[in-house]
């Protein structure tokens, strides 16, 4: 089995506060991996370490066979081009219209002619189910549409690895299903590796090829959806049942 990312004994602390206490995790190349766990377990912090936006306190992050924790700043910049990131709020530029938002990474990181950029922008918007909205401003879009524009921008450079930070947060059930399908369809059409941070158990079990659950700074279970459905792991059972009774401490 080929891995896109490997975390080896990953630790992260902020002062005396220990977030990660030795995470070992291997992300299968070309698959969709969901990272779940209670609030405050450092899921988003882990995501930032996977793409080199935040260095670990200790341990290694191996991306396509290279240890990014020892890279120089200019090497990290080049490595990050392998990643696309969709943040919770889509992080669109309010002063730019849809076309300018999606075209932004192409303008910043390539020397493509405008005609080629136009074609790529239209293709990526089509891929996320949006047409003829290039002139609209982010303020004119619904929450679901902003997420899709954010995804179109994230895949504009055709990354090898796509990171999603709680993509269904704040969306209604119908739009959650739309975003789930987008994650699945994008991965299948582009053949990329997808990593999704989520609290949504239904989406996780429906979409994920692999799941990793974090608690108390470590991975308490890693496996397939079926592994999670049938496990006797008390942390997973409590989290999936949304019960206050169990080993997970309520903060």
TAVEN-V404878 format. One record per backbone hydrogen bond with DSSP energy under -0.5 kcal/mol. CO is the residue of the C=O (numbers start at 1). NH is the residue of the N-H. If there is no record, write none. Layout:
# TAVEN-V404878
CO & NH
CO & NH
This chain:
# TAVEN-V404878
2 & 29
4 & 64
5 & 27
6 & 8
6 & 62
7 & 9
7 & 25
8 & 60
10 & 22
10 & 23
11 & 57
11 & 58
12 & 19
12 & 20
13 & 15
14 & 17
16 & 18
17 & 14
17 & 19
20 & 12
23 & 10
25 & 7
26 & 28
27 & 4
27 & 5
28 & 31
31 & 33
31 & 194
32 & 209
32 & 210
33 & 196
34 & 36
34 & 212
35 & 198
36 & 214
38 & 41
42 & 46
43 & 47
44 & 48
45 & 49
46 & 50
47 & 51
48 & 53
48 & 54
49 & 52
58 & 11
60 & 8
61 & 63
61 & 68
62 & 6
62 & 64
63 & 66
66 & 63
66 & 68
67 & 70
68 & 71
72 & 75
72 & 76
73 & 77
74 & 78
75 & 79
76 & 80
77 & 81
78 & 81
79 & 82
80 & 83
82 & 160
82 & 161
84 & 163
85 & 87
86 & 165
87 & 90
89 & 92
92 & 94
93 & 96
96 & 138
97 & 101
98 & 102
99 & 103
100 & 104
103 & 106
103 & 107
104 & 108
105 & 109
106 & 110
113 & 116
113 & 117
114 & 118
115 & 119
116 & 120
117 & 121
118 & 122
119 & 123
120 & 124
121 & 125
122 & 126
123 & 127
124 & 128
125 & 130
126 & 129
133 & 136
134 & 99
136 & 98
137 & 140
138 & 141
142 & 146
143 & 147
144 & 148
145 & 149
146 & 150
147 & 151
148 & 152
149 & 153
150 & 154
151 & 155
153 & 156
155 & 158
160 & 193
161 & 84
162 & 195
163 & 86
164 & 166
164 & 197
166 & 169
168 & 171
172 & 176
173 & 177
174 & 178
175 & 179
176 & 180
177 & 181
178 & 182
179 & 183
180 & 184
181 & 185
182 & 186
183 & 187
184 & 188
185 & 189
186 & 190
187 & 191
187 & 192
193 & 162
194 & 33
195 & 164
196 & 35
196 & 198
197 & 166
199 & 201
200 & 204
201 & 205
202 & 206
203 & 207
204 & 208
210 & 34
211 & 223
212 & 36
212 & 214
213 & 220
213 & 221
215 & 218
217 & 21
218 & 215
218 & 220
221 & 213
223 & 211
224 & 228
225 & 229
226 & 230
227 & 231
233 & 237
234 & 238
235 & 239
236 & 240
237 & 241
238 & 242
238 & 243
239 & 242
244 & 246
249 & 251
